[in-house]
């Protein structure tokens, strides 16, 4: 399924959403796959119903493409497998959005890419084989020519539809690889008007060495105003110096 917006992986939105049937059937890939389913049904239906006739001289039925049974068998085999594959891939397209594992989605898209590419080539071979054998069919008496031409024409149309499916699958694979490799989280841009930075990185602390301040002594010639006087003995009390304390 193709998604144009939102988170996605390999062309499908992330698991968890509901299934929208109308959106699914309107997608180009679904329409082309349905056309491939119809074209394949027309090819093998024309051959199985009108692709074998018997000549008037033989009871054995032969392929209408130059009586080459291998050409009819090849076209029927390619058509039946393509018919069943279209049904299987339609179911896978419905189930793909509900796959929560991106690796499983990758395998589903790779299977679609590989099968679509292979069947584009096989339908090309089928068209070349049927066109060549029909060109060599000279006796067309009793042969349903409309059925033969329809088989050749729808084989050619199938080349185009399966080629488109391969192109869509390749685009889904490339987008899925790019979406898975992109990181899911990125840092928000810095706001130049914000007063605070988005992240704070502390600066490294470098301790500084303390250097004590040296002082210069005053010169000796300057008198010290705060210098205390020299020590002197306590003065003698004034008065009668001859007084002696009594002896008891």
C-alpha positions in Angstrom: 0.0 0.0 0.0 1.2 3.5 -0.8 1.3 6.1 1.9 2.0 9.7 1.2 2.3 11.1 4.8 3.1 10.1 8.3 5.6 7.7 9.7 6.0 4.7 7.4 8.2 1.8 6.5 8.4 0.1 3.1 5.4 2.0 1.7 3.0 1.3 4.5 2.0 3.3 7.6 3.1 2.0 10.9 1.0 -0.7 12.6 -1.9 0.3 14.7 -4.2 2.0 12.2 -7.4 0.6 10.8 -8.0 -0.8 7.3 -9.7 1.6 4.8 -11.2 -0.5 2.0 -12.1 2.4 -0.3 -8.7 3.9 0.0 -7.1 0.5 -0.7 -9.1 -0.1 -3.9 -8.3 3.4 -5.2 -4.6 3.0 -4.9 -2.7 2.6 -8.3 -0.9 -0.5 -7.2 -4.2 -2.2 -6.3 -5.8 -1.2 -9.6 -2.8 -2.5 -11.6 -2.8 -5.8 -9.6 -6.5 -6.3 -10.3 -5.8 -5.7 -14.1 -3.0 -8.3 -14.0 -5.4 -10.7 -12.3 -8.0 -10.2 -15.1 -5.5 -10.5 -17.9 -4.1 -13.7 -16.5 -7.6 -15.2 -16.2 -8.3 -14.2 -19.8 -5.1 -15.9 -21.1 -5.6 -19.3 -19.5 -9.4 -19.2 -19.9 -9.1 -18.7 -23.7 -6.6 -21.6 -24.1 -8.4 -24.0 -21.8 -11.8 -23.4 -23.4 -10.9 -22.8 -27.1 -7.2 -23.4 -27.3 -7.3 -27.1 -28.4 -9.1 -28.4 -31.6 -8.9 -31.6 -33.4 -8.4 -31.9 -37.2 -10.9 -33.7 -39.4 -8.4 -36.5 -39.9 -7.5 -37.0 -36.2 -9.4 -37.3 -32.9 -6.5 -35.9 -30.9 -6.9 -32.3 -30.0 -4.0 -30.0 -30.8 -3.0 -26.5 -29.7 -4.4 -23.8 -32.0 -0.9 -22.1 -32.1 0.7 -24.1 -34.9 -0.3 -27.3 -33.2 2.4 -26.7 -30.6 1.1 -28.1 -27.3 4.1 -26.7 -25.5 3.0 -23.1 -26.3 -0.4 -23.7 -24.9 0.9 -25.5 -21.8 3.4 -22.6 -21.2 0.7 -19.9 -21.5 -1.7 -21.8 -19.2 0.9 -22.4 -16.6 2.1 -18.8 -16.6 -1.5 -17.6 -16.5 -2.7 -19.8 -13.6 0.3 -19.0 -11.5 -0.1 -15.3 -12.2 -3.8 -15.5 -11.3 -3.1 -17.1 -7.9 -0.1 -14.8 -7.2 -2.3 -11.7 -7.8 -4.8 -13.0 -5.2 -1.9 -13.8 -2.7 -0.3 -10.4 -3.1 -3.6 -8.6 -2.8 -4.1 -10.3 0.6 -0.5 -9.4 1.5 -1.1 -5.8 0.6 -4.1 -5.8 3.0 -2.0 -7.4 5.8 1.1 -5.3 5.3 0.0 -2.3 7.3 -0.6 -4.5 10.3 2.9 -5.9 10.4 4.8 -4.3 13.3 8.2 -5.7 12.3 10.0 -3.7 9.6 12.0 -6.8 8.7 8.9 -8.7 7.8 7.7 -5.8 5.7 11.1 -5.8 3.9 10.7 -9.5 3.0 7.2 -9.0 1.8 8.2 -6.1 -0.5 11.2 -8.1 -1.7 9.0 -11.0 -2.6 6.7 -8.7 -4.5 9.6 -7.2 -6.3 11.2 -10.5 -7.2 8.0 -12.2 -8.4 6.8 -9.1 -10.4 10.2 -8.8 -12.1 10.3 -12.5 -12.9 6.7 -12.6 -14.3 7.4 -9.5 -16.4 10.1 -11.5 -18.2 8.0 -14.7 -18.4 5.1 -12.9 -19.9 7.4 -11.4 -22.4 8.6 -14.9 -23.3 5.0 -16.0 -23.5 4.0 -13.2 -25.8 6.9 -13.8 -28.1 6.2 -17.6 -28.2 2.5 -17.3 -28.9 3.0 -14.5 -31.5 5.6 -16.5 -33.3 3.6 -19.7 -33.3 0.4 -17.9 -34.4 2.4 -16.3 -37.2 3.4 -19.8 -38.4 -0.2 -21.1 -38.3 -1.2 -21.2 -41.9 -4.3 -23.4 -41.8 -6.8 -21.5 -39.7 -9.8 -23.6 -40.8 -12.0 -24.2 -37.7 -9.7 -22.3 -35.4 -11.3 -19.7 -33.2 -9.1 -16.8 -34.3 -10.6 -14.3 -31.8 -9.5 -16.5 -28.9 -6.0 -16.8 -30.3 -5.7 -13.1 -30.9 -7.1 -12.3 -27.4 -4.5 -14.7 -25.9 -1.7 -13.0 -27.7 -3.0 -9.5 -26.9 -3.5 -10.1 -23.2 -0.1 -11.7 -22.9 1.3 -8.4 -24.2 -0.9 -6.4 -21.8 0.4 -8.6 -18.9 4.0 -7.5 -19.7 3.0 -3.9 -19.0 1.0 -4.5 -15.9 3.6 -6.8 -14.2 6.3 -4.3 -15.2 4.4 -1.5 -13.5 4.0 -3.7 -10.4 7.7 -4.3 -10.4 8.3 -0.6 -10.6 6.0 0.1 -7.6 7.6 -2.7 -5.6 11.1 -1.2 -6.3 9.9 2.2 -5.2 8.5 0.8 -2.0 11.8 -1.0 -1.3 13.9 2.1 -1.8 11.7 4.2 0.3 11.7 1.6 3.0 15.5 1.3 3.1 15.8 5.1 3.4 13.2 5.4 6.1 14.8 2.6 8.2 18.3 4.1 8.0 17.2 7.6 9.0 17.4 8.0 12.8 14.1 8.2 14.6 15.2 11.0 17.0 17.0 14.2 16.3 17.9 17.0 18.7 15.6 20.0 18.5 17.1 23.2 17.1 18.3 25.8 19.5 15.9 28.7 20.1 17.9 31.9 19.7 15.2 33.8 21.8 15.3 31.4 24.7 17.0 32.9 27.8 18.4 29.5 28.8 20.6 27.2 26.7 19.3 23.9 25.5 22.0 22.0 27.3 24.3 23.1 30.2 28.0 22.1 30.0 29.8 22.9 33.3 33.2 24.5 32.9 36.2 22.8 34.2 37.5 23.9 37.6 41.1 24.9 37.8 42.2 25.7 41.4 44.5 28.6 41.7 47.6 28.8 44.1 47.3 31.3 46.9 50.3 33.6 47.1 50.5 35.6 50.4 51.0 39.3 50.2 54.4 40.5 51.4 54.5 43.8 53.3 57.5 46.2 53.4 58.6 47.3 56.9 58.5 50.9 57.9 61.8 52.7 57.8 63.5 53.0 61.2 63.9 56.7 60.9 60.1 57.2 61.2 59.0 57.2 64.9 56.3 54.8 65.8 53.4 56.8 67.1 51.9 53.8 68.7 55.0 52.6 70.5 54.4 52.2 74.2 56.8 53.9 76.6 59.4 51.9 78.3 58.5 50.1 81.5 59.2 52.0 84.7 58.8 50.9 88.3 55.7 52.0 90.1 56.1 55.5 91.6 56.6 55.9 95.3 53.6 57.3 97.1 54.0 60.9 97.9 53.8 62.1 101.5 55.8 61.0 104.5 58.5 58.8 103.2 59.7 58.0 106.7 56.4 56.3 107.7 56.9 52.7 108.6 54.1 50.3 109.2 53.7 49.2 112.8 55.0 45.9 113.9 52.6 43.7 115.8 
